[in-house]
Amino acid sequence: MIRDFVILGGGSAYTPGLLQALIHHRASLGLARVRLYDTHAEHLDLVGRLGKAMARSAGAGFTVETVSSLGAALVGAEVVLNSTRPGGLAARRLDETIPLALGIPGQETVGPGGFFFALRSVPEAMRLADTLEAEAPDALLLNYTNPSNIVTQALVDRGGVRVLGLCDQSEEDLHDLAQALHRPLEPRAFRCNGLNHATWYSDVDLGGNPLADLPAALPAPEGLDGEHRLRFELSLELARTTPGYWPNSYLPYYLAPERFVRLSREQGPRTDVILRSLPDYYAHFREEADQEIPRLRFHRGSSGFGDLAVTVLRALGAKEPATLVLNVENRGITDQFSATTVVESRSGLSAAGLERREAPALPPGQADLLLRLEAYQRLAAEAARSGDEPLILKALEANPLVGTRSQAAALWDLARERYGPLLPVLA
């Protein structure tokens, strides 16, 4: 059983949902203490008060604490969840808008926007690793900070800490597919191979029906916003060329970038939607934190974030391994990528540790893009760790959505002009 769990980014509007999931599954977790740390003191205090009230009223069996320094948060930790956003939403808005000026999709994980995010996230992850080695050298670090593949790669390259990269995108993608088909998706009944946000799913169990039998017409499931609907429609087009496989819904960004540029220009940055919603979340948290029995009616994000963390914690306390989608150093999972590249596939996880399992083959004709993304991932991790400008330009050029040195230089000039102190490497 894991007794001491730390959440970095504990003042986030996602955190109450995670705490709710931990409380719901308290009987199988055996937690004694959950510590929250965040650089936003006001949000940390509020979410901490709400979390304490939720745990107390539910008889959770664990305490919720807030701490004001990273070092204090990590002392004696067993498992640490890194779920932070260096630069905040102000920087995210630039991630989404700067690439559009050059006709490149603006997104927080793929393309140059994801790279600029990595230039903020990776240095903070290195500081976290240094502190973790000093305060809790045996702890396991769960990285949920984006871009997850680059941050996890940088941590693996650094060495010295145990790290697993997490992402719930596979659950989201296959849930959408199952909804569109009106078929049940057997829990985690699939395999996958690739890189984070660039995977291919195969052996998917959709109520006993093979994935290859896709109907001639398949509308996107109801309730998706414009971006997710476009991703589903383009994923379907791609799946029709690769029978038996379904792509990660971020892969279409690389295959039809102009569609996403047009959509972004029509709808505006996703950040603006989030900024409009945040005051309502925190007003709700403030109201419920003062109640004897808080009733969390809404929080940012779906249940996927909380469910994933709970699933990992339960696996870490179990004798028999659970099969989970994880981002880990390859080391024999697939011969498609280098042994030291962080890949995303299904592995076993238990109290005994990580059990790497062989990944399926990639669909025919799809390896070239993923190999380009692998090279970019490795360069981006190195550039973000070093802050070396020639390496930064080389990594930008390697991104498939950039592709030329002139585009990379133009993007870097815009970054210098617009990020300012929001990009520490420029300070």
Secondary structure, DSSP 8 states (H G I E B T S, - for coil): ---EEEEETTTSTTHHHHHHHHHHTHHHH---EEEEE-S-HHHHHHHHHHHHHHHHHHT-SSEEEEESSHHHHHTT-SEEEE---TTHHHHHHHHHHTGGGGT----SSSHHHHHHHHHHHHHHHHHHHHHHHHH-TT-EEEE--SSHHHHHHHHHHH-SSEEEE---HHHHHHHHHHHHHT--B-TT--EEEEETTEEEEES--BTTB-TT---S-----TT--HHHHHHHHHHHHHHHTSTTEEE-TTTHHHH-HHHHHHHHHHH--HHHHHHHHHHHHHHHHHHHHTSSS------SS-HHHHHHHHHHHHHHT-SS-EEEEEEEE-TTS-TTS-TTSEEEEEEEEETTEEE--------TT-HHHHHHHHHHHHHHHHHHHH--HHHHHHHHHHSTTT-SHHHHHHHHHHHHHHTGGGSGGG-
